[in-house]
Amino acid sequence: MSNVFDDRKKAFEAKYQHDEEQRFRLVSHRNHLFGLWAAEALGLTGADAETYARGVVEVELTARGEDAVIGRVLGDLAARGIDIGEGRLRIKLEKCQGQAEARERAHPREPF
């Protein structure tokens, strides 16, 4: 009987790990897309835009949360004199979430 419970526990742990990895990938991809959008708004292109987008992804990793991501982009845009409200940024972040989810469904586990 113990083996049944051990097997069940391992299955739950494996599913939890899979779900967390998928959530991490989606959030990272969402933030990357959001960072690329913000980079374009800031007038960045090419490698500079990619570097900025990676920086936005890192904000989530270090500060843990979309509020930190929004705050970073909002501050960067404001520093360049670009007046955009937090609400508009949250709407854009939601759109990026949808794009990330659609891409994951179409191309699971493919790096972004």
C-alpha positions in Angstrom: 0.0 0.0 0.0 2.9 2.3 0.7 4.1 2.1 -2.9 0.7 3.3 -4.1 1.0 6.4 -1.9 4.6 6.9 -2.9 3.7 6.6 -6.6 0.9 9.1 -6.2 3.1 11.5 -4.3 5.7 11.3 -7.0 3.1 11.9 -9.7 1.8 15.0 -7.9 5.3 16.3 -7.4 6.1 15.8 -11.1 2.9 17.5 -12.2 3.6 20.4 -9.8 7.1 20.8 -11.2 5.8 20.7 -14.8 3.1 23.3 -14.0 5.7 25.6 -12.4 8.1 25.2 -15.3 5.3 26.1 -17.7 4.2 29.1 -15.7 7.8 30.3 -15.5 8.2 30.0 -19.3 4.9 31.8 -19.9 5.7 34.6 -17.6 9.2 35.0 -18.9 7.9 35.0 -22.5 5.2 37.5 -21.6 7.7 39.8 -20.0 10.1 39.5 -23.0 7.3 40.5 -25.4 6.3 43.3 -23.1 10.0 44.4 -22.9 10.3 44.4 -26.7 7.1 46.5 -27.0 8.5 49.0 -24.4 11.9 49.0 -26.1 10.2 50.1 -29.4 8.3 52.8 -27.5 11.6 54.0 -26.1 13.1 54.1 -29.6 15.4 51.1 -29.1 16.1 48.7 -31.9 18.1 45.5 -32.6 20.5 44.4 -29.9 19.6 47.3 -27.7 15.9 46.3 -27.8 16.8 42.7 -27.0 19.0 43.8 -24.1 16.2 45.9 -22.7 13.6 43.1 -23.0 15.9 40.7 -21.2 16.3 43.3 -18.5 12.5 43.4 -18.1 12.5 39.6 -17.8 15.1 39.8 -15.0 13.0 42.2 -13.1 10.4 39.5 -12.6 13.1 37.0 -11.5 14.6 39.3 -8.9 11.5 41.3 -7.7 8.9 38.6 -8.3 5.8 40.1 -9.6 4.2 42.0 -12.4 3.9 45.1 -10.3 7.7 45.3 -10.5 7.7 44.8 -14.2 5.1 47.5 -14.7 7.0 49.8 -12.4 10.2 49.3 -14.3 8.7 50.0 -17.7 6.5 52.9 -16.4 9.6 54.5 -14.9 11.7 54.1 -18.0 9.0 55.5 -20.2 8.4 58.5 -17.9 12.2 59.1 -17.8 12.0 59.6 -21.6 9.0 61.9 -21.3 6.5 59.3 -22.6 3.3 59.7 -20.7 1.4 56.4 -20.5 -0.8 55.3 -17.7 -0.3 52.3 -15.6 -3.7 50.9 -16.7 -2.6 51.0 -20.4 0.6 49.2 -19.5 -1.4 46.5 -17.6 -3.6 46.1 -20.7 -0.6 45.6 -22.9 0.9 43.2 -20.4 -2.3 41.1 -20.6 -2.1 41.1 -24.4 1.5 39.9 -24.2 0.3 37.1 -21.8 -2.2 36.1 -24.5 0.4 36.1 -27.2 2.8 34.0 -25.0 0.0 31.5 -24.3 -0.9 31.2 -28.0 2.8 30.6 -28.9 3.2 28.0 -26.2 0.2 26.1 -27.5 1.5 26.3 -31.1 5.1 25.6 -30.2 5.4 23.9 -26.8 8.8 24.0 -25.1 10.4 26.0 -28.0 12.7 28.7 -26.8 11.5 32.3 -27.4 
